[in-house]
């Protein structure tokens, strides 16, 4: 009997272990974390495809899902307004257009035939006038300088108060321009210098004579490679010479990051927004890597 009990206990143990192994959660089987931006874009793409084939019910259903995920995205709100108008839901279409007005967004809704069903509505006309009012000039400006290159896709602009130079980052050409007080532009870095991707936010640290630049691999940059997309690095350049001082990869160089914008404190600390991982990072003066100031999950897509 003792031997029988021993064999039975061992068999039961094997069964229990087998059940745990077959039914228990495994890290490799865990679903990837949801990404509201990607999900919303997918719904929008499906909605636009439905729009092209004139399946307006599917269009509105997909745009409702997209806006639920990104409720403050002007483009998606506009497309939901269009979709609602096309299926005859005039009240919702007008509500979405009023949201755009409250966000100071201007669209040529009077010239969009998708809103033909609303054009006799007094409320629609009030929204048209409100958008026109948003275009009223409230200030004046003068031309600072003009760039000759037409394919730059400029993004970040920063100023050196010591020399008066401006610095302009190029998304497409993957470089930084220096523009003198007289408006003469020349390369501060060459294309792809030191592994530059698209150049986004930049800041001058005039006291320490450094130029900080966010660089992210995006499809709009020249010679984009699939295995680079989604990677991001913070670059530190010598402000006087343009020489690279150091590179600070976001996320240890893994994909899923976008070094979007930054600010430099008086103490020399650098704060970076990661629009893809939804983090705000801090690079303390003299540190070799980032610490999370705002961890992932608290913001949707931090920018400036």
C-alpha positions as MATLAB code, in Angstrom:
seq = 'XXXXXXXXXXXXXXXXXXXXXXXXXXXXXXXXXXXXXXXXXXXXXXXXXXXXXXXXXXXXXXXXXXXXXXXXXXXXXXXXXXXXXXXXXXXXXXXXXXXXXXXXXXXXXXXXXXXXXXXXXXXXXXXXXXXXXXXXXXXXXXXXXXXXXXXXXXXXXXXXXXXXXXXXXXXXXXXXXXXXXXXXXXXXXXXXXXXXXXXXXXXXXXXXXXXXXXXXXXXXXXXXXXXXXXXXXXXXXXXXXXXXXXXXXXXXXXXXXXXXXXXXXXXXXXXXXXXXXXXXXXXXXXXXXXXXXXXXXXXXXXXX';
ca = [
       0.000    0.000    0.000;
       2.808    2.410    0.871;
       4.390    1.820   -2.512;
       1.015    2.215   -4.207;
       0.393    5.491   -2.395;
       3.839    6.682   -3.475;
       3.166    5.878   -7.120;
      -0.311    7.433   -6.935;
       1.040   10.605   -5.325;
       3.728   10.900   -7.962;
       1.156   10.421  -10.723;
      -1.128   13.048   -9.224;
       1.816   15.442   -8.949;
       2.626   14.943  -12.634;
      -0.996   15.623  -13.541;
      -1.078   18.836  -11.463;
       2.230   20.021  -12.909;
       0.963   19.246  -16.406;
      -2.210   21.249  -15.809;
      -0.257   24.237  -14.488;
       2.156   24.063  -17.407;
      -0.617   23.818  -19.976;
      -3.057   26.357  -18.527;
      -0.921   28.818  -16.608;
      -0.041   32.190  -18.145;
       3.222   32.389  -20.024;
       5.087   35.598  -20.631;
       5.535   34.859  -24.322;
       1.766   34.328  -24.722;
       0.805   37.583  -22.986;
      -0.878   40.034  -25.362;
       1.174   43.105  -26.213;
       0.208   46.302  -24.383;
      -2.451   48.291  -26.170;
      -1.439   51.441  -28.001;
      -4.353   53.899  -28.347;
      -2.667   55.831  -31.148;
      -2.066   52.768  -33.303;
      -5.537   51.373  -32.647;
      -7.152   54.723  -33.473;
      -5.158   54.988  -36.710;
      -6.264   51.495  -37.699;
      -9.903   52.395  -37.142;
      -9.388   55.592  -39.125;
      -7.808   53.694  -42.031;
     -10.690   51.237  -42.033;
     -13.121   54.147  -41.927;
     -11.467   55.928  -44.844;
     -11.503   52.713  -46.844;
     -15.240   52.447  -46.129;
     -15.660   56.071  -47.225;
     -13.982   55.312  -50.553;
     -16.423   52.497  -51.247;
     -19.319   54.683  -49.986;
     -20.107   52.415  -47.050;
     -20.930   55.363  -44.823;
     -22.306   53.293  -41.927;
     -18.969   51.507  -41.619;
     -17.247   54.878  -41.998;
     -19.083   56.387  -39.040;
     -18.675   53.260  -36.885;
     -14.916   53.217  -37.370;
     -14.526   56.954  -36.796;
     -16.560   56.720  -33.578;
     -14.121   54.079  -32.335;
     -11.127   56.175  -33.406;
     -12.387   59.303  -31.635;
     -13.203   57.290  -28.512;
      -9.514   56.339  -28.360;
      -8.158   59.793  -29.285;
     -10.921   62.219  -28.248;
      -8.838   65.357  -28.850;
      -7.499   64.542  -32.318;
      -8.784   67.294  -34.668;
      -8.423   65.271  -37.858;
     -10.398   62.356  -36.475;
     -13.069   64.663  -35.061;
     -13.427   66.270  -38.492;
     -13.800   62.897  -40.199;
     -16.396   61.849  -37.641;
     -18.303   65.060  -38.428;
     -18.160   64.151  -42.118;
     -19.261   60.573  -41.452;
     -22.172   61.675  -39.269;
     -23.337   64.126  -41.933;
     -23.211   61.435  -44.601;
     -25.421   59.044  -42.599;
     -27.924   61.800  -41.774;
     -26.963   62.310  -38.114;
     -26.941   66.095  -38.383;
     -26.943   66.760  -34.632;
     -23.777   64.750  -34.064;
     -22.061   66.260  -37.093;
     -22.773   69.775  -35.819;
     -21.614   68.792  -32.329;
     -18.278   67.585  -33.723;
     -17.850   70.792  -35.730;
     -18.552   72.865  -32.611;
     -15.807   70.905  -30.854;
     -13.391   71.943  -33.592;
     -14.366   75.591  -33.098;
     -13.750   75.257  -29.354;
     -10.272   73.912  -30.201;
      -9.621   76.889  -32.542;
      -9.439   74.585  -35.554;
     -10.291   76.082  -38.949;
     -11.572   73.918  -41.806;
     -13.190   74.852  -45.114;
     -16.461   73.169  -44.211;
     -18.513   75.421  -46.500;
     -16.540   74.117  -49.478;
     -16.781   70.447  -48.502;
     -19.600   68.698  -50.423;
     -19.812   66.040  -47.712;
     -21.605   68.668  -45.608;
     -24.216   69.487  -48.271;
     -26.977   68.119  -46.039;
     -26.125   70.739  -43.388;
     -25.629   73.848  -45.510;
     -29.179   75.126  -45.024;
     -28.853   74.809  -41.254;
     -28.522   78.126  -39.354;
     -26.263   76.370  -36.862;
     -23.952   75.213  -39.660;
     -23.735   78.788  -40.939;
     -22.885   80.022  -37.437;
     -20.063   77.479  -37.277;
     -18.792   78.636  -40.683;
     -18.718   82.232  -39.439;
     -17.042   81.198  -36.195;
     -14.268   79.482  -38.132;
     -13.831   82.550  -40.301;
     -13.471   84.589  -37.119;
     -10.651   82.330  -35.977;
      -8.663   83.439  -39.025;
      -8.772   87.110  -38.024;
      -5.272   88.477  -37.596;
      -4.549   89.465  -34.006;
      -0.885   90.382  -34.373;
       1.838   91.283  -36.829;
       5.065   89.614  -37.826;
       8.031   90.209  -40.111;
      10.053   87.779  -42.190;
      13.021   86.483  -40.188;
      14.697   84.467  -42.935;
      13.885   82.238  -45.902;
      15.377   78.796  -46.577;
      16.262   77.879  -50.155;
      15.927   74.092  -49.763;
      12.350   73.080  -50.567;
      12.433   69.498  -49.269;
      13.642   70.081  -45.717;
      10.343   69.511  -43.892;
      11.606   71.795  -41.095;
      10.486   70.970  -37.572;
      12.516   72.212  -34.603;
      13.775   75.810  -34.467;
      15.966   77.238  -31.714;
      18.031   80.402  -31.170;
      21.445   81.145  -29.747;
      21.229   84.469  -27.853;
      25.021   84.785  -27.811;
      25.643   84.771  -31.571;
      22.117   85.522  -32.777;
      22.146   82.386  -34.951;
      19.054   80.254  -35.503;
      19.156   76.473  -35.858;
      16.588   74.607  -37.959;
      16.136   70.837  -37.978;
      15.160   68.925  -41.107;
      12.856   65.919  -40.900;
      13.434   64.799  -44.485;
      17.093   65.620  -45.052;
      18.230   64.438  -41.611;
      20.400   67.425  -40.788;
      20.566   70.734  -38.914;
      21.001   74.148  -40.518;
      22.608   77.186  -38.921;
      21.116   80.520  -40.039;
      23.087   83.662  -39.287;
      21.653   86.985  -38.118;
      21.786   88.112  -41.736;
      19.741   85.119  -42.894;
      22.584   83.123  -44.469;
      21.912   79.391  -44.087;
      24.545   76.669  -44.066;
      24.774   73.115  -42.776;
      25.529   72.853  -39.070;
      25.560   69.071  -39.515;
      25.650   67.207  -42.809;
      22.950   64.751  -43.869;
      22.878   61.656  -41.641;
      25.940   62.931  -39.745;
      26.668   60.757  -36.703;
      23.620   58.625  -37.547;
      21.057   61.426  -37.461;
      17.503   60.438  -38.288;
      14.705   62.997  -38.682;
      15.495   66.037  -36.530;
      12.570   67.143  -34.379;
      12.747   69.312  -31.238;
      15.955   71.240  -30.511;
      17.208   73.556  -27.782;
      20.299   75.703  -27.361;
      22.051   75.588  -23.999;
      23.820   78.913  -24.426;
      25.599   78.777  -21.062;
      27.245   75.404  -21.766;
      27.560   76.018  -25.541;
      25.622   72.905  -26.459;
      22.891   72.156  -28.982;
      20.503   69.384  -27.961;
      18.495   67.715  -30.734;
      15.797   65.054  -30.700;
      16.186   62.640  -33.608;
      13.692   59.901  -34.466;
      13.449   57.403  -37.307;
      10.201   58.165  -39.156;
       8.945   57.218  -42.649;
       9.185   60.844  -43.865;
      12.976   60.943  -43.601;
      15.295   60.294  -46.538;
      16.447   56.684  -46.988;
      14.311   55.380  -44.128;
      15.058   51.730  -43.379;
      12.318   49.472  -41.952;
      14.532   48.186  -39.129;
      15.250   51.761  -37.986;
      11.661   53.000  -37.715;
      10.482   53.659  -34.189;
      13.966   54.222  -32.784;
      15.027   57.525  -31.258;
      18.099   59.240  -29.833;
      18.893   62.520  -28.101;
      21.992   64.153  -29.637;
      24.307   66.643  -27.937;
      26.444   68.778  -30.262;
      29.136   71.343  -29.580;
      27.355   74.601  -30.399;
      30.492   76.283  -31.724;
      31.900   73.515  -33.942;
      28.988   71.190  -34.735;
      30.978   68.216  -33.433;
      29.050   65.419  -31.738;
      29.548   65.372  -27.971;
      27.369   62.384  -27.072;
      24.310   60.344  -28.071;
      21.632   59.192  -25.640;
      19.361   56.494  -27.147;
      15.809   56.301  -25.831;
      14.678   52.893  -24.592;
      18.212   51.492  -24.863;
      17.956   51.853  -28.626;
      14.887   49.638  -28.995;
      11.940   50.447  -31.263;
       8.753   52.009  -29.892;
      10.123   55.484  -29.155;
       9.912   59.006  -30.573;
      12.212   61.719  -29.235;
       9.760   64.512  -29.942;
      10.647   67.648  -28.028;
      12.821   68.838  -25.177;
      13.653   71.647  -22.797;
      16.868   72.442  -20.894;
      16.728   73.703  -17.327;
      18.968   76.404  -15.883;
      20.925   73.637  -14.156;
      21.589   71.862  -17.455;
      19.085   69.033  -16.973;
      17.324   67.964  -20.181;
      13.662   66.933  -20.210;
      12.459   64.952  -23.232;
       8.970   63.993  -24.399;
       8.672   60.513  -25.915;
       5.526   60.691  -28.042;
       5.534   56.962  -28.826;
       6.159   55.387  -25.406;
       4.110   58.181  -23.738;
       6.868   59.039  -21.276;
       8.535   62.252  -20.167;
      12.215   61.580  -19.491;
      14.872   63.424  -17.536;
      18.556   63.419  -18.388;
      20.232   64.959  -15.360;
      23.291   67.133  -15.894;
      26.288   64.800  -16.177;
      24.183   61.616  -16.244;
      24.738   58.850  -18.797;
      21.085   57.867  -19.198;
      17.469   58.826  -18.686;
      15.172   58.561  -15.704;
      11.390   58.550  -16.161;
       9.864   61.776  -14.880;
       6.387   60.762  -16.087;
       6.179   56.989  -16.678;
       4.288   55.379  -19.545;
       0.516   55.163  -19.213;
      -0.220   58.583  -17.719;
      -0.115   60.625  -20.944;
      -1.408   59.759  -24.389;
       1.214   61.349  -26.651;
       3.432   63.962  -24.983;
       4.749   66.571  -27.387;
       6.167   70.024  -26.559;
];
